[in-house]
Amino acid sequence: MKSNPSPRELADEALQALREAPMTPHDHFEFLIQQGIIDRNGRVLVAKLFGAEPSKATDGMAEPPAPPPQNAGM
């Protein structure tokens, strides 16, 4: 294997791997959840992209968004 494959070679290798081990859309969705890349709502878990470990307590669910701040004077 070359040390610096071309983009075309990388694409060909990826396509070959996908053809050899196809996943259904549901299987792919579950795989992404198990890897901590997305939550069950399909939201990307940014912490995973930067190397942080997902919380085991959430079981694939992201934390709910914080409520918007309330203006006391209005």
ZIRAQUI-V459792 format. One record per residue. N is the residue number from 1. RES is the residue in one letter. SS is DSSP state (alpha for helix, beta for strand, coil for the rest). PSI is psi in radians with two decimals (999 if undefined). BURIAL is + if it has 9 or more other ideal C-beta (glycine too) atoms within 8 Angstrom, else -. Layout:
n: (N N)
res: (RES RES)
ss: (SS SS)
psi: (PSI PSI)
burial: (BURIAL BURIAL)
//
This chain:
n: (1 2 3 4 5 6 7 8 9 10 11 12 13 14 15 16 17 18 19 20 21 22 23 24 25 26 27 28 29 30 31 32 33 34 35 36 37 38 39 40 41 42 43 44 45 46 47 48 49 50 51 52 53 54 55 56 57 58 59 60 61 62 63 64 65 66 67 68 69 70 71 72 73 74)
res: (M K S N P S P R E L A D E A L Q A L R E A P M T P H D H F E F L I Q Q G I I D R N G R V L V A K L F G A E P S K A T D G M A E P P A P P P Q N A G M)
ss: (coil coil coil coil coil coil alpha alpha alpha alpha alpha alpha alpha alpha alpha alpha alpha alpha alpha alpha coil coil coil coil alpha alpha alpha alpha alpha alpha alpha alpha alpha alpha coil coil coil beta coil coil coil coil coil beta coil alpha alpha alpha alpha coil coil coil coil coil coil alpha alpha alpha coil coil coil coil coil coil coil coil coil coil coil coil coil coil coil coil)
psi: (2.37 2.67 -0.45 1.42 2.63 2.81 -0.65 -0.73 -0.70 -0.75 -0.76 -0.72 -0.73 -0.77 -0.70 -0.76 -0.70 -0.66 -0.59 -0.45 1.20 2.62 2.56 2.82 -0.68 -0.77 -0.70 -0.75 -0.83 -0.68 -0.79 -0.62 -0.82 -0.59 -0.12 0.37 -0.65 2.86 -3.13 -0.26 -0.03 0.07 2.41 2.32 1.71 -0.62 -0.65 -0.63 -0.43 0.27 0.02 2.59 2.36 2.64 2.27 -0.41 -0.39 -0.23 0.82 0.06 2.40 2.76 2.48 2.61 2.59 2.53 2.65 2.60 2.51 2.30 2.00 -0.47 -0.01 999)
burial: (- - - - - - - - + + - - + - - - - - - - - - - - - - - + + - + + + - - + + + + - - - - - + - - + - - - - - + - - - + - + - - - - - - - - - - - - - -)
//
